[in-house]
Amino acid sequence: MSTEQVDVREVQKQISKIVDPEIGMPIVEMNLIDKLDIKDGQVDVEYHATTQFCPPVFALKISQDLKDSLLLVKGVKSAKVVVTGHYFADAINKQVNKPVGLETPPADPAQKT
């Protein structure tokens, strides 16, 4: 079984496209990326929020955009994104990194108990 190599330059290219929606600058230009690890198709990114009290909706968007863009890179099997230095970091990290398929489906209003 062959393992497809992940091109680190492609990963960096994707990360450089992520823009802080409040400030309007790429997060790479603001030096927010603290860690980037690539191993066996798994990409782990750790970044810090611009401020501890960055609006959670923006921190969540940055995290989700990062994860979505990493999963577009050829050879990437999974991605984990962790934000640090944010007062809502735990909740954001859980939301962005929750396993696919484990979401609780919405209740069917037509179903009677």
C-alpha positions in Angstrom: 0.0 0.0 0.0 1.5 3.3 -1.0 1.3 6.5 1.0 0.9 9.7 -0.9 3.3 12.4 0.3 2.0 15.7 1.4 3.7 18.7 -0.2 4.6 21.0 2.7 4.7 23.9 0.2 1.1 23.3 -0.8 0.1 23.2 2.9 1.9 26.5 3.5 0.2 27.9 0.4 -3.2 26.9 1.6 -2.5 28.4 5.1 -1.4 31.6 3.6 -4.8 32.1 2.0 -6.6 32.3 5.4 -7.5 35.8 6.3 -8.6 37.1 9.7 -12.1 38.3 8.9 -12.0 41.2 11.5 -8.6 42.6 10.5 -8.6 41.6 6.8 -5.0 40.3 6.8 -3.7 36.8 6.2 -2.9 35.1 9.5 0.5 34.1 8.1 1.4 37.8 7.7 0.3 38.5 11.3 2.6 35.6 12.5 -0.2 33.7 14.2 0.9 30.2 13.2 2.9 28.7 16.1 3.2 25.1 14.9 2.8 23.0 11.8 3.4 19.3 11.8 2.9 16.9 8.9 3.2 13.1 9.4 1.6 10.2 7.5 -1.1 12.4 5.9 -2.0 14.0 9.3 -1.6 17.8 9.4 -1.6 19.5 12.8 -1.7 23.3 13.0 -1.5 25.4 16.2 -2.1 29.1 16.0 -2.8 31.9 18.5 -5.7 34.3 18.4 -4.9 38.0 17.8 -6.2 38.8 21.2 -7.6 36.7 24.1 -11.1 38.3 23.5 -11.2 38.1 19.7 -14.9 37.5 18.9 -15.5 33.8 19.1 -17.3 33.8 15.7 -14.1 35.0 14.1 -11.8 32.6 15.9 -14.1 29.8 14.9 -14.1 30.9 11.3 -10.3 31.1 11.1 -10.1 27.6 12.7 -12.7 26.1 10.4 -11.2 27.8 7.3 -7.8 26.4 8.2 -9.1 22.9 8.6 -11.1 23.0 5.4 -8.2 24.4 3.4 -5.8 21.8 4.7 -8.1 19.0 3.7 -8.0 20.2 0.1 -4.3 19.4 -0.1 -3.4 16.3 -2.0 -2.4 13.5 0.4 -3.9 15.0 3.5 -6.0 12.4 5.2 -6.9 14.4 8.3 -6.2 17.8 9.9 -6.3 19.1 13.4 -6.4 22.8 14.1 -5.9 24.2 17.6 -6.3 27.8 18.6 -4.5 29.0 21.8 -4.6 32.2 23.8 -8.4 32.7 23.4 -10.9 32.6 26.2 -13.1 30.3 24.2 -10.3 28.1 22.9 -11.6 24.8 24.3 -15.0 25.1 22.8 -13.7 26.2 19.4 -11.1 23.4 19.3 -13.8 20.8 20.2 -16.2 22.2 17.5 -13.6 22.3 14.7 -12.0 18.9 15.5 -15.1 16.9 16.3 -15.1 13.5 14.5 -17.2 13.6 11.3 -20.4 11.5 11.5 -20.8 11.8 15.3 -23.0 14.9 15.1 -26.4 14.3 16.7 -29.0 14.5 13.9 -31.8 17.1 14.5 -35.0 15.7 16.0 -37.7 14.8 13.5 -40.7 16.9 14.5 -43.0 14.5 12.7 -41.9 11.6 14.9 -44.1 11.0 18.0 -42.9 9.3 21.1 
